[in-house]
C-alpha cells in the first residue's frame, strides 16, 4: 500500500472500500496529530515576534491569535508539514509479507 499525503493525489487501494476509508481516516488523524504538535511551536514563535503590541490589551485578542495559530498549524500539516504525519502513516502500514 502506497500512501501519500498530498491533498490532490492519494494512493488508495481500489479493491476494498473499507481499506480505502481506513487509509483516509489514518491520513486525517496523522495530519491532525502533526498540527497539534506544531501549534505550540508556532504559538511560541508568534509570541516572540509580536513584542508588546497594542492589540494585547484588546479583549479577545489572545483567543483570535490562538485560533490563527491553530489554523496555520493545520494548514502546514495538510500540505506535508515537517514529516511527522508521514512517519506515523509509515508506522500504520501493514507489514509487507514476501512470497
PyMOL commands that set and color helices and strands:
alter all, ss='L'
color gray80, all
select helices_A, chain A and resi 17-50+54-57+61-78+84-92
alter helices_A, ss='H'
color red, helices_A
deselect
rebuild
show_as cartoon
